[in-house]
Every structure is written in structure tokens, then in C-alpha cells.
Amino acid sequence: MFRILKWLIFIVILGAIGLTAYAYVGPYFGVDFTPPKVEIRKPVVLDAE
């Protein structure tokens, strides 16, 4: 049981390191993480008396 837990923790830590590295190195390889800038306007009706 301890072996499975140890491997699971190892895989989670390795995944976190990989995701962090991808976030920092991704823009050098052409990956764009910025959200699209689109203005959205919706009318709001307030029912206050």
C-alpha cells in the first residue's frame, strides 16, 4: 500500500513540475496563454422598487 501511495505522490509532484515548466517555457514555442479580448455588453434589468 505504501508503494502505491509513494508512486502516486511522485507522479503528482512530477505533473506539477511539468505544468509549471510548460507555463514558463510555452510562450517561447509559440503557445499563447492570453485570453481573447472581446467586449461583451448585456442589458441588466433591476427589479428594485
Distance bins in CASP14 RR format, pairs under 12 A and 6 or more apart:
PFRMAT RR
TARGET T0000
AUTHOR 0000-0000-0000
RMODE 2
METHOD distances of the structure
MODEL  1
1 7 0 0 0 0 0 1 0 0 0 0 0
1 8 0 0 0 0 0 1 0 0 0 0 0
2 8 0 0 0 0 0 1 0 0 0 0 0
2 9 0 0 0 0 0 1 0 0 0 0 0
3 9 0 0 0 0 0 1 0 0 0 0 0
3 10 0 0 0 0 0 1 0 0 0 0 0
4 10 0 0 0 0 0 1 0 0 0 0 0
4 11 0 0 0 0 0 1 0 0 0 0 0
5 11 0 0 0 0 0 1 0 0 0 0 0
5 12 0 0 0 0 0 1 0 0 0 0 0
6 12 0 0 0 0 0 1 0 0 0 0 0
6 13 0 0 0 0 0 1 0 0 0 0 0
7 13 0 0 0 0 0 1 0 0 0 0 0
7 14 0 0 0 0 0 1 0 0 0 0 0
8 14 0 0 0 0 0 1 0 0 0 0 0
8 15 0 0 0 0 0 1 0 0 0 0 0
9 15 0 0 0 0 0 1 0 0 0 0 0
9 16 0 0 0 0 0 1 0 0 0 0 0
10 16 0 0 0 0 0 1 0 0 0 0 0
10 17 0 0 0 0 0 1 0 0 0 0 0
11 17 0 0 0 0 0 1 0 0 0 0 0
11 18 0 0 0 0 0 1 0 0 0 0 0
12 18 0 0 0 0 0 1 0 0 0 0 0
12 19 0 0 0 0 0 1 0 0 0 0 0
13 19 0 0 0 0 0 1 0 0 0 0 0
13 20 0 0 0 0 0 1 0 0 0 0 0
14 20 0 0 0 0 0 1 0 0 0 0 0
14 21 0 0 0 0 0 1 0 0 0 0 0
15 21 0 0 0 0 1 0 0 0 0 0 0
15 22 0 0 0 0 1 0 0 0 0 0 0
15 23 0 0 0 0 0 1 0 0 0 0 0
16 22 0 0 0 0 0 1 0 0 0 0 0
16 23 0 0 0 0 0 1 0 0 0 0 0
17 23 0 0 0 0 0 1 0 0 0 0 0
17 24 0 0 0 0 0 1 0 0 0 0 0
17 25 0 0 0 0 0 1 0 0 0 0 0
18 24 0 0 0 0 1 0 0 0 0 0 0
18 25 0 0 0 0 1 0 0 0 0 0 0
18 26 0 0 0 0 0 1 0 0 0 0 0
19 25 0 0 0 0 0 1 0 0 0 0 0
19 26 0 0 0 0 0 1 0 0 0 0 0
20 26 0 0 0 0 0 1 0 0 0 0 0
21 28 0 0 0 0 0 1 0 0 0 0 0
21 29 0 0 0 0 0 1 0 0 0 0 0
22 28 0 0 0 0 0 1 0 0 0 0 0
22 29 0 0 0 0 1 0 0 0 0 0 0
22 30 0 0 0 0 0 1 0 0 0 0 0
22 31 1 0 0 1 0 0 0 0 0 0 0
22 33 0 0 0 0 1 0 0 0 0 0 0
23 29 0 0 0 0 0 1 0 0 0 0 0
23 31 0 0 0 0 1 0 0 0 0 0 0
23 33 1 0 0 1 0 0 0 0 0 0 0
24 31 0 0 0 0 0 1 0 0 0 0 0
24 33 0 0 0 0 0 1 0 0 0 0 0
25 31 0 0 0 0 1 0 0 0 0 0 0
25 33 0 0 0 0 0 1 0 0 0 0 0
26 32 0 0 0 0 1 0 0 0 0 0 0
26 33 1 0 0 1 0 0 0 0 0 0 0
27 33 1 0 0 1 0 0 0 0 0 0 0
27 34 0 0 0 0 1 0 0 0 0 0 0
END
